[in-house]
């Protein structure tokens, strides 16, 4: 066999291994600069406080443990839930529906400092009958636990341990939220 052929075989098969080794070494910094997420990471994550209880119209009480073991899509408002609020809640429901077989792994929560009237409450429950609603002055401790976002409303993703991990502005694209939630659900299902 010719020396040139042997060197050529080494270059063709050995060069990719050598390049990969160098790229993963400490001599080169090849980490990506950005992230793929659409929302803003809450860093460090913010755990929801313990000890709050919110009475609901059905007579039962919403507590922190009710939000555990499922991802939560949360919409937080400072003022009354108007038509814009209902549209935001509609899109959160659609984000959950887009998760296909993972829908049962995602809960929906509205946190509002303003008491939700019965008519609006009924409209929310028509969107999704398992929508959790925390409203009024009783919801202040829960409302204040969320990182401040400019404007009247914002949305968040909570992990299954009730930690706030992602934050979205009021004008966030629901498709961006959907993609972030899909990645989170996919990555956690692999473990």
N, C-alpha and C positions, 0 to 999 in steps of 0.2 A: 504494500500500500504506500502510496506517495505521501511525503511529509505534508504537502499542501492540503491534501484531503483530510488528514488527521487534524490539522489546525483548523480547517474550515468546519469540520464536525464539532470540534470543541467550541468554536465561536457561535455556531448556530444553536447548540444545546446548552452550553455553559454560560453564555452571556446573559440570558434572561434570569438565571439563578443568581448570578453575581449582581446584576442590577437590582433585583428584588431584595437581596440581602443588604445592599448599600442603602436602599430607600427605607428599610426598616431599622437601620442602625441609628445611633445617636449622632452621626456625622451630618445627617440631612434632616431638616425639619419639614416633613411632608404632610403634617396635619392640615386638614381643611380649615379655612378661616371662619366660615359661617355655619349655620345650622339649617336643617331642612324644615323646622317647625314654622308654622304661620303665626301662632300666638307668641306672647312674651312669657318666657319662663319666669316663674316666681322663685327667686333664689335668695336665700334659702327657702325651701318650701315652708308654707305656713300651715300648721295643724289647726283644725277647728277647735275652739275652746270646749272644755268639758263643762257639764253642769247646767246647761241651758235647757229649758223645756218650753215648748210652744203648743198651746192648746189649739186643736183644730175643730172645725164645725161638726165633724162626725163624732166628737166627744172623746177621741183618743188624743194622745200627746206625741208630738214629734221631738225626738231627742237625738243626740249625736250618734248613738248606736244604730239608728235607723238608716244612717248614711254610709255605714261600713259595708265592706265586701262587694260593693258595686262602684263602678265609675259613676260620677255624677256630672251632668251638665247643669250648670247653675247660671241663672240670670238674676242679677242684683239691681234693684231700683231704689231710688230715693223718693220718688214721687208716685202718684197714683198710677195704676196700670191702665193705660189708655189704649187706643188702637195701635199705636206704634209698639207698645209693650206686647200686645197680643200677637202682632206680626213677628216680633222677635221670638216669642215663645213657640209660635208655629214653626219657625225655622229651626229652633233647637230640637223640636220633635222630629222634624225631617232629617236632621243630622243623625239622630238616634235611629230612625227607620232605615237610613242608608247603611247601617252597620250589619244588615242581614242577620246571620245566625247569632251575632253578638248582641242583638237588641236587649235580651234579658239581663245582660251584664251592665247596662247603662240606665241610670235613674235620671229623673228630671226634677229640678228644684227651683222655685221662685222665692227670692228673699226680697221683701219690700218693707220699707219703714212706714208706708201708708197702709192702713187697713184696707183689705180687698173686699169690695161689696159683694153681695150674694150673686148678683147678675154676672159680674165679671168672673167670679169664682166658678160659676157654672160654665162660662165660655172656656175657661182654662181647662176644666175637667173634661169638656167635650173634645179638646185637642188630644188629651191623653188622660185617661181616668186614673192613672197612677202618679200624676203630677203632684209633688209635694209642695205645699204652700206655707211659707213662714212669713207672717205679716204683722204689721202693727208694732207697738212699742215692745211687745214681748220678743220680737225678732231683733232688737237692737244689738244684743251681744253677738249674735250670729252675723248680722249685717256689718258690724264694725270689725269683725275678724278678717274680712276680705281686704286685700291691699287696695289702696285708694286708686281710683281711675277717674280721670277727668270726665265731666259730663254727668248726666242723670242716670245712666245705666251702663252696665258692662257685663260680660259673660266670663265664666271660668270653667275649668275642668278640675275636678277633685279626683284623687286616686282612691282605691278601695280602702285605704286607711284614713280617709277623710282629711287628706293634706291638699292644700290648694297648690297646684303645680303649674297651671297655665292661665293666662289672663288675656282677654280680648276686648278691644274697644267697642263702643256702641255701633260703629259702622263696619264691624268686621264682616268679611265675606263668609257665609255659612259653609262654602266649599272648603275654605281653609281650615275651619274648625273640624269639618268632617274628615279631612285628610289627617289632621293631627290625632284625632280620636282613633281613627282606623289604625294608624301606626302604633299607638299605645296599646290598643287591644291585641294587635297582632304580636307585638313583642312580648307582652305578658302571657299570652297563650302558649308560647314556645317553651316556657320554663316549667 
